[in-house]
């Protein structure tokens, strides 16, 4: 009898310990409750190079106004900010023109996260101009791997984990060891990855499939981490594709090519004819227009909307895809708080 009473005491104590740690009696539902009220949004675009000191200031200026108008928390820009391919002094000037065009976004307190494209390297390649312009309050989070500071980084924002990957320190490859460590430390339900080059070829022959084995490891790590999207540019159009590996569309990662911020637009033969390994790439939507993707988060639900330019300063929704993220485990998040050197975003929180 005493043994049963003792066991009851231990059980009750354990129950209340779980409640005190997680804030709910049912660990399977506490994470859902924690994230249910988190509604926010961000924008993704890229490839803004043009003829005004290396920048298409007309289109990028329109997009800057849109970013402010939408009151997003931050914007991701997937490289080829400028024409580049020139000496570092000229690169510096071009990056400053880009930054000046984006000044309304900075002034609005909206986070601006960028990665390099091939045009942003300079000729000969270097990072002097990049680090001279993207410094101090304009710098990227300083938690990247050795040799990639201010180039590769991660950010925690509300219920999301965002990673920007540089694909030029090791040409058309990412720092997979660092990325795996970051993913292992994350406990946020939403995972968003962005880089410059497509993982699966559309127009440009030079993309991540130049190193297919490394690309496959990168892709598998996104899926394992719970990500459902990879945002990129390089090709100057909008292309949304589903990358299937098992016939189940509900677990596929979607490649979003959004090279639509001002660079000369490309034609495309509508054939995913690169090195696809065992994957099947299935096109969902394509457009040869300028624009951006508006990503809305509502608790565990994500909606990605392609906003297409239909006139000067006017953008309208043309394609929508939605999914629901998995509920993360309810374990206190110690790894996320202390492990992996992950930085918390200080970007503006918009009323939405």
VOPAGU-2260 file (C-alpha; in pm, 1 decimal, decimal comma):
REM VOPAGU-2260
SITE   aa  ch    i         X         Y         Z
SITE  UNK   A    0       0,0       0,0       0,0
SITE  UNK   A    1     279,2     239,3      92,7
SITE  UNK   A    2     459,3     148,1    -229,8
SITE  UNK   A    3     150,5     242,0    -437,9
SITE  UNK   A    4     115,4     574,8    -253,9
SITE  UNK   A    5     479,8     651,7    -316,2
SITE  UNK   A    6     441,0     576,3    -684,7
SITE  UNK   A    7     135,7     805,8    -701,8
SITE  UNK   A    8     338,6    1087,1    -546,1
SITE  UNK   A    9     619,0    1036,4    -797,6
SITE  UNK   A   10     369,1    1032,8   -1088,8
SITE  UNK   A   11     192,1    1349,2    -973,1
SITE  UNK   A   12     524,2    1527,2    -918,6
SITE  UNK   A   13     640,5    1429,5   -1266,4
SITE  UNK   A   14     309,5    1548,8   -1416,8
SITE  UNK   A   15     336,9    1891,2   -1259,2
SITE  UNK   A   16     703,6    1912,4   -1357,4
SITE  UNK   A   17     601,5    1867,5   -1721,3
SITE  UNK   A   18     329,8    2130,3   -1683,8
SITE  UNK   A   19     568,1    2378,6   -1525,4
SITE  UNK   A   20     833,5    2328,2   -1791,2
SITE  UNK   A   21     607,4    2333,2   -2094,4
SITE  UNK   A   22     312,1    2536,8   -1978,3
SITE  UNK   A   23      60,6    2266,2   -2072,9
SITE  UNK   A   24     -49,5    1926,5   -1946,7
SITE  UNK   A   25     -36,6    1769,7   -2294,1
SITE  UNK   A   26     312,6    1799,0   -2446,0
SITE  UNK   A   27     175,6    1705,4   -2787,7
SITE  UNK   A   28     -41,3    2016,9   -2797,1
SITE  UNK   A   29     166,7    2276,2   -2614,3
SITE  UNK   A   30     384,0    2367,4   -2913,0
SITE  UNK   A   31      75,4    2416,7   -3129,2
SITE  UNK   A   32     -66,9    2653,4   -2867,7
SITE  UNK   A   33     265,0    2835,3   -2838,0
SITE  UNK   A   34     277,6    2912,3   -3210,8
SITE  UNK   A   35     -94,8    2949,7   -3284,7
SITE  UNK   A   36    -102,8    3327,7   -3240,6
SITE  UNK   A   37     214,5    3405,9   -3433,2
SITE  UNK   A   38     110,4    3580,6   -3754,9
SITE  UNK   A   39     370,9    3762,9   -3960,4
SITE  UNK   A   40     516,4    3780,2   -4310,3
SITE  UNK   A   41     826,3    3842,8   -4516,2
SITE  UNK   A   42     924,1    3898,0   -4880,1
SITE  UNK   A   43    1172,5    3718,9   -5106,8
SITE  UNK   A   44    1321,9    3844,2   -5434,7
SITE  UNK   A   45    1660,0    3875,6   -5603,2
SITE  UNK   A   46    1869,1    3966,6   -5908,9
SITE  UNK   A   47    1834,8    4343,9   -5910,8
SITE  UNK   A   48    2128,6    4425,0   -6136,7
SITE  UNK   A   49    2081,3    4682,4   -6411,0
SITE  UNK   A   50    2223,2    4981,9   -6597,2
SITE  UNK   A   51    2213,0    5255,4   -6331,6
SITE  UNK   A   52    2558,8    5211,0   -6180,6
SITE  UNK   A   53    2504,6    4836,2   -6182,4
SITE  UNK   A   54    2147,2    4843,9   -6047,3
SITE  UNK   A   55    1798,5    4853,0   -6199,4
SITE  UNK   A   56    1699,6    5134,5   -5965,5
SITE  UNK   A   57    1354,0    5172,1   -6123,5
SITE  UNK   A   58    1235,8    4816,6   -6046,6
SITE  UNK   A   59    1428,4    4782,9   -5721,6
SITE  UNK   A   60    1284,9    5117,3   -5611,6
SITE  UNK   A   61     934,4    4989,0   -5681,3
SITE  UNK   A   62    1005,6    4674,5   -5483,5
SITE  UNK   A   63    1145,7    4876,0   -5192,3
SITE  UNK   A   64     817,1    5068,6   -5183,5
SITE  UNK   A   65     623,3    4739,7   -5192,9
SITE  UNK   A   66     828,7    4596,6   -4907,3
SITE  UNK   A   67     750,9    4900,6   -4692,5
SITE  UNK   A   68     385,6    4903,1   -4800,5
SITE  UNK   A   69     336,9    4536,8   -4705,1
SITE  UNK   A   70     481,6    4602,6   -4357,8
SITE  UNK   A   71     678,3    4280,0   -4360,8
SITE  UNK   A   72     919,1    4182,7   -4085,8
SITE  UNK   A   73    1212,7    4137,3   -4323,0
SITE  UNK   A   74    1314,1    4075,8   -4684,6
SITE  UNK   A   75    1543,9    3805,9   -4824,9
SITE  UNK   A   76    1744,4    3898,2   -5138,2
SITE  UNK   A   77    1910,5    3606,7   -5312,5
SITE  UNK   A   78    2209,3    3776,0   -5474,3
SITE  UNK   A   79    2322,5    3939,6   -5798,5
SITE  UNK   A   80    2240,4    4268,4   -5634,9
SITE  UNK   A   81    2458,2    4450,4   -5890,9
SITE  UNK   A   82    2615,0    4397,9   -6234,7
SITE  UNK   A   83    2958,3    4361,9   -6080,3
SITE  UNK   A   84    3222,9    4147,7   -6247,3
SITE  UNK   A   85    3455,4    4447,2   -6209,8
SITE  UNK   A   86    3722,2    4585,1   -5974,5
SITE  UNK   A   87    3643,9    4619,0   -5603,7
SITE  UNK   A   88    3635,4    5001,0   -5607,8
SITE  UNK   A   89    3360,1    4998,2   -5871,7
SITE  UNK   A   90    3184,1    4714,2   -5687,2
SITE  UNK   A   91    3183,6    4935,0   -5377,3
SITE  UNK   A   92    3014,0    5215,2   -5571,5
SITE  UNK   A   93    2753,8    4979,9   -5719,2
SITE  UNK   A   94    2670,3    4825,2   -5381,0
SITE  UNK   A   95    2621,4    5175,6   -5237,9
SITE  UNK   A   96    2378,5    5257,5   -5521,1
SITE  UNK   A   97    2191,0    4937,9   -5433,5
SITE  UNK   A   98    2188,8    5030,5   -5066,5
SITE  UNK   A   99    2068,1    5384,3   -5141,1
SITE  UNK   A  100    1780,2    5242,8   -5347,4
SITE  UNK   A  101    1683,1    5017,4   -5056,7
SITE  UNK   A  102    1711,6    5299,7   -4801,2
SITE  UNK   A  103    1332,0    5328,6   -4749,1
SITE  UNK   A  104    1332,5    4965,9   -4631,8
SITE  UNK   A  105    1615,0    5029,0   -4386,0
SITE  UNK   A  106    1441,9    5347,5   -4267,0
SITE  UNK   A  107    1121,5    5151,2   -4199,2
SITE  UNK   A  108    1309,4    4922,8   -3959,5
SITE  UNK   A  109    1256,6    4619,0   -4183,1
SITE  UNK   A  110    1529,2    4356,4   -4174,5
SITE  UNK   A  111    1733,4    4318,6   -4494,2
SITE  UNK   A  112    1912,5    3985,5   -4543,4
SITE  UNK   A  113    2128,8    3930,7   -4852,1
SITE  UNK   A  114    2357,1    3663,8   -4996,1
SITE  UNK   A  115    2604,3    3693,9   -5281,5
SITE  UNK   A  116    2539,2    3603,5   -5642,4
SITE  UNK   A  117    2809,4    3540,3   -5900,3
SITE  UNK   A  118    2791,8    3904,3   -6019,0
SITE  UNK   A  119    2859,5    4022,6   -5662,7
SITE  UNK   A  120    3206,3    3866,3   -5645,4
SITE  UNK   A  121    3395,2    4121,7   -5855,6
SITE  UNK   A  122    3677,3    4059,8   -6099,7
SITE  UNK   A  123    3905,9    3934,3   -5966,3
SITE  UNK   A  124    3674,6    3782,7   -5702,2
SITE  UNK   A  125    3690,6    3933,4   -5355,2
SITE  UNK   A  126    3488,3    4047,2   -5055,3
SITE  UNK   A  127    3647,8    4389,2   -4990,1
SITE  UNK   A  128    3361,2    4589,2   -5141,8
SITE  UNK   A  129    3093,8    4360,5   -4994,2
SITE  UNK   A  130    3231,6    4391,2   -4640,8
SITE  UNK   A  131    3290,0    4765,6   -4680,4
SITE  UNK   A  132    2923,6    4830,0   -4766,0
SITE  UNK   A  133    2749,3    4557,0   -4566,6
SITE  UNK   A  134    2901,3    4649,6   -4232,9
SITE  UNK   A  135    2794,1    4785,4   -3894,6
SITE  UNK   A  136    2413,1    4819,7   -3893,4
SITE  UNK   A  137    2399,1    4689,7   -4251,9
SITE  UNK   A  138    2600,2    4374,3   -4183,3
SITE  UNK   A  139    2467,2    4020,0   -4183,8
SITE  UNK   A  140    2462,6    3811,0   -3863,2
SITE  UNK   A  141    2820,1    3719,2   -3768,2
SITE  UNK   A  142    2753,5    3353,8   -3682,9
SITE  UNK   A  143    2868,2    3192,3   -4006,9
SITE  UNK   A  144    3147,0    2937,0   -4041,2
SITE  UNK   A  145    3513,3    3034,0   -4054,9
SITE  UNK   A  146    3590,7    3208,8   -4382,5
SITE  UNK   A  147    3224,2    3289,3   -4447,0
SITE  UNK   A  148    3146,6    3559,2   -4191,5
SITE  UNK   A  149    2899,9    3815,8   -4328,3
SITE  UNK   A  150    2830,7    3573,6   -4615,1
SITE  UNK   A  151    2666,6    3265,3   -4461,3
SITE  UNK   A  152    2453,4    3298,6   -4148,4
SITE  UNK   A  153    2139,9    3196,1   -3962,0
SITE  UNK   A  154    1865,0    3390,5   -3786,6
SITE  UNK   A  155    1583,1    3298,6   -3551,7
SITE  UNK   A  156    1272,7    3510,7   -3595,0
SITE  UNK   A  157     957,8    3439,1   -3396,0
SITE  UNK   A  158     862,8    3079,5   -3486,7
SITE  UNK   A  159    1104,3    3049,2   -3780,6
SITE  UNK   A  160    1465,3    2960,4   -3851,1
SITE  UNK   A  161    1619,5    3129,1   -4155,9
SITE  UNK   A  162    1952,0    3041,3   -4318,3
SITE  UNK   A  163    2132,6    3235,3   -4590,2
SITE  UNK   A  164    2399,8    3026,1   -4763,6
SITE  UNK   A  165    2694,9    3153,8   -4963,9
SITE  UNK   A  166    2762,3    2931,3   -5265,7
SITE  UNK   A  167    3092,9    3081,2   -5382,0
SITE  UNK   A  168    3347,1    3032,3   -5103,7
SITE  UNK   A  169    3326,1    2671,4   -5227,0
SITE  UNK   A  170    3194,9    2717,9   -5579,6
SITE  UNK   A  171    2830,7    2602,8   -5612,2
SITE  UNK   A  172    2843,2    2421,6   -5280,2
SITE  UNK   A  173    2736,1    2507,5   -4926,6
SITE  UNK   A  174    2915,5    2451,6   -4597,3
SITE  UNK   A  175    2723,2    2134,3   -4516,1
SITE  UNK   A  176    2898,0    2059,6   -4187,1
SITE  UNK   A  177    2808,1    2402,7   -4049,0
SITE  UNK   A  178    2454,7    2377,4   -4187,3
SITE  UNK   A  179    2398,3    2037,3   -4025,2
SITE  UNK   A  180    2507,6    2182,3   -3690,5
SITE  UNK   A  181    2265,3    2470,9   -3731,1
SITE  UNK   A  182    1976,9    2241,9   -3820,3
SITE  UNK   A  183    2053,9    2016,9   -3523,2
SITE  UNK   A  184    2033,4    2313,2   -3284,1
SITE  UNK   A  185    1703,8    2445,7   -3420,5
SITE  UNK   A  186    1367,3    2387,0   -3250,9
SITE  UNK   A  187    1158,7    2635,0   -3450,6
SITE  UNK   A  188     880,5    2478,1   -3662,2
SITE  UNK   A  189     944,2    2684,3   -3976,3
SITE  UNK   A  190    1269,8    2648,5   -4169,7
SITE  UNK   A  191    1353,3    2876,2   -4465,2
SITE  UNK   A  192    1673,7    2848,4   -4670,5
SITE  UNK   A  193    1792,0    3087,0   -4940,6
SITE  UNK   A  194    2094,4    3106,8   -5168,9
SITE  UNK   A  195    2169,4    3235,6   -5516,4
SITE  UNK   A  196    2181,1    2940,5   -5752,9
SITE  UNK   A  197    1904,6    2687,7   -5821,5
SITE  UNK   A  198    1961,6    2340,1   -5685,4
SITE  UNK   A  199    1795,2    2195,6   -5996,2
SITE  UNK   A  200    1867,3    2343,2   -6338,6
SITE  UNK   A  201    1618,6    2554,1   -6529,1
SITE  UNK   A  202    1794,8    2801,4   -6766,0
SITE  UNK   A  203    2152,1    2848,6   -6642,6
SITE  UNK   A  204    2368,1    2539,4   -6684,5
SITE  UNK   A  205    2584,3    2656,4   -6394,9
SITE  UNK   A  206    2395,6    2573,8   -6076,1
SITE  UNK   A  207    2427,0    2347,7   -5772,5
SITE  UNK   A  208    2388,9    2034,1   -5984,7
SITE  UNK   A  209    2749,6    2087,9   -6100,6
SITE  UNK   A  210    2823,5    1901,4   -5776,6
SITE  UNK   A  211    2522,6    1671,6   -5767,9
SITE  UNK   A  212    2632,6    1458,7   -5472,1
SITE  UNK   A  213    2683,9    1765,8   -5252,9
SITE  UNK   A  214    2356,7    1914,3   -5384,0
SITE  UNK   A  215    2174,1    1595,3   -5287,5
SITE  UNK   A  216    2315,3    1610,0   -4933,4
SITE  UNK   A  217    2208,8    1973,9   -4909,6
SITE  UNK   A  218    1857,9    1891,0   -5030,2
SITE  UNK   A  219    1822,0    1592,8   -4795,5
SITE  UNK   A  220    1933,2    1804,9   -4500,6
SITE  UNK   A  221    1660,7    2061,9   -4570,4
SITE  UNK   A  222    1399,1    1786,7   -4574,7
SITE  UNK   A  223    1534,4    1630,7   -4255,5
SITE  UNK   A  224    1524,8    1971,6   -4085,7
SITE  UNK   A  225    1156,9    2016,4   -4174,5
SITE  UNK   A  226    1204,7    2273,2   -4451,5
SITE  UNK   A  227     964,3    2277,8   -4744,1
SITE  UNK   A  228    1116,9    2554,3   -4957,6
SITE  UNK   A  229    1445,6    2667,7   -5108,4
SITE  UNK   A  230    1449,1    3028,2   -5235,6
SITE  UNK   A  231    1702,5    3131,0   -5501,2
SITE  UNK   A  232    1757,0    3338,9   -5815,7
SITE  UNK   A  233    2027,4    3331,6   -6087,0
SITE  UNK   A  234    1769,9    3272,5   -6361,3
SITE  UNK   A  235    1583,0    3593,9   -6440,1
SITE  UNK   A  236    1223,2    3482,2   -6413,6
SITE  UNK   A  237     984,9    3332,8   -6162,2
SITE  UNK   A  238     973,8    2954,5   -6149,6
SITE  UNK   A  239     806,5    2738,1   -5887,1
SITE  UNK   A  240     880,4    2365,5   -5900,8
SITE  UNK   A  241     816,5    2065,0   -5677,4
SITE  UNK   A  242    1107,7    1825,5   -5632,8
SITE  UNK   A  243     975,1    1473,2   -5577,0
SITE  UNK   A  244    1170,9    1175,4   -5447,7
SITE  UNK   A  245     904,3     928,9   -5335,3
SITE  UNK   A  246     575,0    1004,4   -5512,4
SITE  UNK   A  247     431,1    1180,7   -5208,6
SITE  UNK   A  248     373,5    1553,1   -5281,6
SITE  UNK   A  249     307,2    1625,9   -4914,2
SITE  UNK   A  250     672,7    1595,9   -4812,9
SITE  UNK   A  251     844,4    1745,2   -5118,4
SITE  UNK   A  252    1068,4    2051,0   -5106,7
SITE  UNK   A  253     969,3    2329,7   -5343,6
SITE  UNK   A  254    1229,7    2525,3   -5538,3
SITE  UNK   A  255    1138,8    2890,7   -5584,5
SITE  UNK   A  256    1346,5    3079,5   -5839,7
SITE  UNK   A  257    1269,9    3450,0   -5788,1
SITE  UNK   A  258    1527,4    3630,0   -6002,8
SITE  UNK   A  259    1280,5    3910,1   -6059,8
SITE  UNK   A  260    1408,7    4230,1   -5897,9
SITE  UNK   A  261    1526,2    4409,3   -6212,4
SITE  UNK   A  262    1781,9    4202,3   -6403,8
SITE  UNK   A  263    1708,8    4144,5   -6776,8
SITE  UNK   A  264    1434,2    3882,3   -6802,0
SITE  UNK   A  265    1508,0    3545,7   -6966,2
SITE  UNK   A  266    1315,4    3310,1   -7189,8
SITE  UNK   A  267    1301,3    2943,1   -7086,7
SITE  UNK   A  268    1237,0    2622,3   -7277,8
SITE  UNK   A  269    1039,6    2473,4   -6986,3
SITE  UNK   A  270    1260,2    2169,6   -6937,7
SITE  UNK   A  271    1429,5    2065,3   -6612,9
SITE  UNK   A  272    1707,4    1884,5   -6797,9
SITE  UNK   A  273    1995,3    1907,8   -6550,2
SITE  UNK   A  274    2154,0    1642,3   -6329,8
SITE  UNK   A  275    1852,2    1553,0   -6116,5
SITE  UNK   A  276    1988,3    1234,9   -5954,1
SITE  UNK   A  277    1689,6    1031,4   -5838,9
SITE  UNK   A  278    1460,3    1332,7   -5811,1
SITE  UNK   A  279    1173,8    1425,8   -6040,7
SITE  UNK   A  280    1133,0    1800,4   -6088,3
SITE  UNK   A  281     775,6    1900,5   -6163,4
SITE  UNK   A  282     695,4    2254,4   -6272,0
SITE  UNK   A  283     405,6    2429,5   -6099,5
SITE  UNK   A  284     414,5    2789,2   -6224,2
SITE  UNK   A  285     636,0    3003,2   -6446,7
SITE  UNK   A  286     636,2    3373,3   -6533,2
SITE  UNK   A  287     868,3    3602,6   -6724,9
SITE  UNK   A  288     785,0    3913,6   -6524,2
SITE  UNK   A  289     927,9    4114,8   -6236,9
SITE  UNK   A  290     790,5    4064,8   -5889,0
SITE  UNK   A  291     841,7    3901,8   -5549,9
SITE  UNK   A  292     710,9    3628,8   -5322,0
SITE  UNK   A  293     511,4    3726,0   -5016,5
SITE  UNK   A  294     541,2    3459,4   -4746,8
SITE  UNK   A  295     274,6    3463,9   -4475,8
SITE  UNK   A  296     306,3    3267,1   -4151,9
SITE  UNK   A  297      -3,2    3204,4   -3943,5
SITE  UNK   A  298      88,0    2975,7   -3656,5
SITE  UNK   A  299     202,2    2656,4   -3826,1
SITE  UNK   A  300      48,8    2748,2   -4163,2
SITE  UNK   A  301     259,1    2898,4   -4443,5
SITE  UNK   A  302     130,4    3062,1   -4761,9
SITE  UNK   A  303     367,4    3163,1   -5042,8
SITE  UNK   A  304     217,4    3406,2   -5295,8
SITE  UNK   A  305     382,5    3515,3   -5620,5
SITE  UNK   A  306     317,2    3888,8   -5660,4
SITE  UNK   A  307     364,5    3981,8   -6026,4
SITE  UNK   A  308     430,0    4326,7   -6171,4
SITE  UNK   A  309     130,5    4420,1   -6388,5
SITE  UNK   A  310     214,7    4787,1   -6435,6
SITE  UNK   A  311     439,3    5060,7   -6302,3
SITE  UNK   A  312     440,7    5021,6   -5923,8
SITE  UNK   A  313     152,1    4773,7   -5934,3
SITE  UNK   A  314     182,8    4410,8   -5822,0
SITE  UNK   A  315     -91,1    4146,6   -5808,5
SITE  UNK   A  316    -113,8    3788,8   -5681,5
SITE  UNK   A  317     -73,8    3532,8   -5959,5
SITE  UNK   A  318       7,7    3203,8   -5783,0
SITE  UNK   A  319     -40,6    3069,2   -5429,0
SITE  UNK   A  320      91,8    2759,5   -5252,5
SITE  UNK   A  321      32,5    2666,3   -4888,7
SITE  UNK   A  322     145,8    2403,5   -4641,6
SITE  UNK   A  323     140,4    2332,2   -4268,6
SITE  UNK   A  324     461,1    2279,5   -4073,5
SITE  UNK   A  325     504,1    1994,5   -3827,7
SITE  UNK   A  326     456,0    2062,2   -3456,9
SITE  UNK   A  327     800,2    2065,6   -3293,2
SITE  UNK   A  328     876,1    1869,4   -2978,6
SITE  UNK   A  329     798,2    2039,6   -2646,4
SITE  UNK   A  330    1130,8    2011,8   -2471,5
SITE  UNK   A  331    1221,7    2359,2   -2351,9
SITE  UNK   A  332    1436,1    2452,6   -2651,6
SITE  UNK   A  333    1771,4    2446,1   -2476,2
SITE  UNK   A  334    1957,4    2355,8   -2794,7
SITE  UNK   A  335    1797,9    2647,0   -2976,1
SITE  UNK   A  336    1881,4    2888,0   -2696,2
SITE  UNK   A  337    2239,9    2780,6   -2637,0
SITE  UNK   A  338    2359,1    2561,2   -2922,4
SITE  UNK   A  339    2474,7    2634,8   -3274,6
SITE  UNK   A  340    2542,5    3006,2   -3223,4
SITE  UNK   A  341    2202,5    3101,1   -3368,6
SITE  UNK   A  342    2113,1    3470,1   -3358,9
SITE  UNK   A  343    1775,6    3615,1   -3267,4
SITE  UNK   A  344    1640,0    3862,0   -3522,2
SITE  UNK   A  345    1577,6    4220,6   -3416,6
SITE  UNK   A  346    1376,8    4296,8   -3730,9
SITE  UNK   A  347    1061,7    4500,5   -3710,2
SITE  UNK   A  348     743,7    4330,7   -3591,6
SITE  UNK   A  349     464,2    4448,3   -3817,4
SITE  UNK   A  350      99,6    4488,2   -3727,1
SITE  UNK   A  351     -79,6    4230,4   -3938,1
